[in-house]
Amino acid sequence: MATQCVTAAVLFGAGDVVAQQAVEGKGKNHDVSTLVLNNSFGLVEAFGGGFETKQRSTECEDEVGDSNAPFARTARLTFYGGALFGPAMTKWYQFLNGIKFPSPTKALMYRLWLDQAILTPVAVAFFYGSMSMLEGKPNEAVDRVKAAYVPTLIRNWGVYIPTQIINFSIIPPHLRFVTVSIVSLFWNTYLSASNASHEKAQRAAEQPGRAVVEKLQTVD
């Protein structure tokens, strides 16, 4: 299982790097010297420079967009892949491969159905919920899942139904996780960009309310 978990961690981290560099075009903003804001633990750290006051830290938090600092985002995706996704998927494929069917055709049909009709709907919700938790925003989890769930699920079926037909029909059982992992590099790029997009949209929606609160506090 250790190998599968490390593989999943690397692929999720790599998918986020591709998303930030190739899709979002962040360039040098994606660097280990970037400010890391880990809201999950309430910490504010700076790699390559310090902050003299709490006020300055708050200002920088507003500039980089809270928990979506590039390096912290990659770290979250890497953690998710290695600690959550990797173990779960390893056990899932062990379960699917252990089921005996009377014919190869039925094996393909039932495994595909179990994977895409049972696992995938749960996995999609779990991903967006986990990202909200890891960003330190559990109150946003339900709204983010609602906003992203259906589009992500439909796109997942478009990618993984053909992949799994090939996987379950011609790929040896011990290589099926590897096959899914290769496809996952591209899929994880989409997931990272999608989660960042929904996180940004939620943050933008909160700005008017935040401005009103700050204005009232100023008046008081």
URSULWO-V81974 format. One record per pair of residues at least 4 apart in sequence whose C-alpha atoms are under 6 Angstrom apart, sorted by the first residue. I is the first residue (numbers start at 1). GAP is how many residues later the second one is. D is the distance in whole Angstrom. If there is no record, write none. Layout:
I|GAP|D + I|GAP|D
This chain:
4|82|6 + 5|77|5 + 5|81|4 + 6|76|6 + 8|73|5 + 8|74|5 + 8|78|5 + 9|69|5 + 9|72|4 + 9|73|4 + 10|4|6 + 11|4|6 + 11|174|5 + 12|65|6 + 12|66|5 + 12|69|6 + 12|176|6 + 13|61|5 + 13|64|6 + 13|65|4 + 15|170|5 + 15|173|5 + 15|174|4 + 16|58|6 + 16|173|6 + 16|176|5 + 18|4|5 + 19|4|5 + 19|170|5 + 19|174|6 + 20|4|5 + 20|5|6 + 20|6|6 + 21|4|5 + 21|5|5 + 21|6|6 + 30|40|5 + 33|14|5 + 33|15|5 + 35|11|5 + 36|9|6 + 36|33|6 + 36|36|5 + 37|7|5 + 37|30|6 + 38|5|5 + 39|96|6 + 39|97|5 + 40|94|6 + 40|95|6 + 40|96|4 + 46|4|6 + 61|5|5 + 64|5|6 + 67|68|6 + 68|5|6 + 79|4|6 + 80|4|5 + 81|4|5 + 81|5|6 + 82|4|5 + 93|4|6 + 101|6|5 + 106|4|6 + 107|4|6 + 108|4|6 + 108|60|6 + 113|4|5 + 114|4|5 + 115|4|5 + 116|4|5 + 125|20|6 + 126|4|6 + 128|17|6 + 129|12|5 + 132|5|5 + 132|6|5 + 132|9|5 + 133|4|5 + 133|5|5 + 145|4|5 + 152|4|6 + 156|4|6 + 157|4|5 + 160|4|6 + 164|4|6 + 165|4|6 + 166|4|6 + 167|4|5 + 167|9|6 + 180|4|6 + 184|4|6 + 188|4|6 + 190|4|6 + 191|4|6
